[in-house]
Amino acid sequence: MRRWVCLLPLLAAACSGLEELEGGVAAVEIHFPALPALEVGEQVQLTARALDAEGEVVDAAISWRASDIALGVDPTGLVTGIQPGAASVQAAVGSLTSERVGFTVLAPADTLVIEGDSVLIVPAADPPASTSLTVRLESRTPPGPAGPRPVVFEIIRPLAGASPAVQLTGGVQSDTVTSAADGTASVGLSLVSGQVAPDTAIVEVRATRTRGSAVPGSGQRFIARFQ
């Protein structure tokens, strides 16, 4: 989802009936994404247009500027995350500038790794015992954790059917957990009370970067053996 916002040199309630200012331009309208976050190296395209006092588009040169080195913006309005931090972008026509559109730049989620063993032994007991499944999102630029991000844990075996034999925390088959500041995300895995324990259960884990691409390492699996 993207939004068009009318950005005026002075506070006004609408774009129509404005006094013409810079070369017939009365307002600058900017098109920006609803998601104000991107990772280092990710890009998002902004667009803007100049309007006259009647709200009609004016052919005018639009320039772009960023408030901080966390972001870069080229003459076409293409924004690039440079380093973690907060920054804003403005569009301008001559001396008319828009209000600032803020962005948060995050350390990139370069890899998803499993903490500890990927093959776990779980007692086939009643009441059921629970085991913790933990992954960590890491960044290489700069080195360290890459949080927070949504991480999906999903039981892919055994298939749930009408009466699931295993479950994640909260009694679900799939759960999305936001990683913590240290990059880790965890869920619990357990048998469902009263169900026959399967030999094994497989939980797949995946994560996405802020603009939707998969984090490298997504698709790794935990294997739980019930004994």
N, C-alpha and C positions, 0 to 999 in steps of 0.2 A: 504494500500500500504506500502511495506517495501523496504528498499534499502540496497544493499551491497556496501560497500565503502572500497577500498584498502587503508589501513593506514600504512605508511612506517616510519622507524626511521629517514630517511632523505627525503627531498623533491624529488619526482620523478614523471615522467609523466605516467609510466605504471608499471605493476607488473612483466613483463618478463625481462630477462636478468639482474637480480639483483645478487649482490654478496651474497653468503650464509653467514649468521651471526650466531645467536644462534642455535647451534645444527642442522644446515641445514635450519633453518627458516630465510627467507628474508623479510617477510611482515606479517602483521596481518590484516585480513579482518573481518569487523564487520557488523552484520545485525541488523538494528534498525528501529523502526516505523517512518513513516512520520509525525505523530502527536507528537510533543515534549512536551506534557503536560499530567499530570495526577493529580488526587486528592489524598489527604491523605487517605491511606488505599488501593488505587488502585495499581494494579501490571501490569507490562509489561515484556515480556520475550525477552531478547537480546541473540543473538548467535554470535559466532566469530569462525574463523578458521585460522590456520597458513598455509602459503604458502612458497614453496621453490623458488629458483631463476628461475625455469621454470614455475612458476605459479601453480604447483601441490600442492595438500593438503598434509600437513605433520602432522603426529600423534604427537602432542605436547600438554603439559599441559597448559591450558589457565587460568589465574587468572583475577579477576575483582576487581575494586576499585571505590569508590565514593568520590567526592571531598568535600562533605558537609553533615552534618547530616540531611538535608532536604530529602535525599534519602538513602535507604539501598539497597545493592546488595549482593546476596548470591553467593556461588561458582559456581552455574550453570548459572549466568547472569540474574537471576530473580530480577528485580528492583521493589522496593516498595516505595511509597510516605510516608514519615514519618511526615513531618511538612511543612507548607507553606514556599516557598523560591525557590531559583534557585540553581541547582547543576549539576554536570556532572559525566559521567561514562567513565572509560577507560578499555580496555582489554589489557592484557599483556602476553607475553611469555618470561620468564626470564627477562632480562633487556630491552627488546623491548616493548615499550608501544604505543598504538594507540593515535591518537588525541582524544580530549574529545568530547563526545556526550552529548550535553546540554539538560536539562529538566527543565520545570517550574512546581513546585508542588503547587497546589491550595488548599485552604480550601474546604472541601467536601460540595457539595450541598446536605444537609441531608433532607431538606423538602421544599416544595413549598406551600406557604400560600397566601390566598386572602387578599388583603388590603381592609379594610372597608367591606361594605355589598356585599353579593353575589347576592342579589335580588335588582334590580334597577328600578326606575320609570323614563321613558323617555317620554317627551311630544311628542304626535303625531302631530307635527306641520309642516307647510311648509312656509318658508324654514326649512329643518330638523334640529333639535337640536342634538348635539352629547354628549355622556356620556363617561367618561374615565373608562377603566377597568385596574386595577393595581394588580400585584402579586409581591411577594417578595421571593427570594431564601435565605434560612438561613442555617448556619453551626452550628454544636454543638462542633466541635473540630478544631480550637477554636471557642467559641461562637461569632456570628456576621454574617454579610452578606457574601454570597457566590456568588460573581460576578467576571467576566462576564460569562454568559452561554447563549446559544440560548433557547428562550422560544417561544413556538408555541401557537398562539391564532387562533381558527378555529370556524367559525359559523357552527353549526351542525343542527340548526333549525331556520327558515324555510329553506328547501332546495333551493338552488339558482335558479335552473331552467334556462329558457332563459332570464328572467328579474328579477334579485335579488331584493328583497324588502328591505333588510338591508345590510350594508357593514361595513367593518373595515376601518381604516385610509388608504387612498390611493385607495379606491374603490375596495378592494379585499375581498375575502371570508376567506382567511387564510393568516396569516402573521407570520414570524419568527423575533422576536425582541431580540437583545442582552441585557441582564440585565446590569444595571449600576453598578458602584463601590459599591453603597449602597444595591445592591441585587435586586432592583426593575426593573420591566419591565411593560410598559403600551402601550395600543392602544386605539383609539377612536372607538365607535360604534354609527352608526346613520342610520336613514332611507335613502333610495334612493329617491331623489326628484322625485315627480310625481307618485310614487308607493303607493298602498294602504298599510297602516300600518298593520302588523300582530298583533295579541293579544300579543304574546311573541316572543322573540328571545333567543336562547341559544348559548353561546360561551364556548367551551371547551378549557382548557389550560393545557399544558404539557411541561416538560423540560427533558433533558437528561444529565447525567454525562459525563465526558470527554471520557470515554471508551465505551459509548453507552447505559448504563443501564438507566432505567427511574428513575427520582428523585421522592422519596416518596411524595405523594400529587398530582402527575400528574393525570389528568382526572377530576379534579374539574371543576365546571361549573358556569358561570355567567348567571343569568336569567334576561332579560330586559323585562319589561312590558310597552307597549306603550299605553298611555292614553291621 
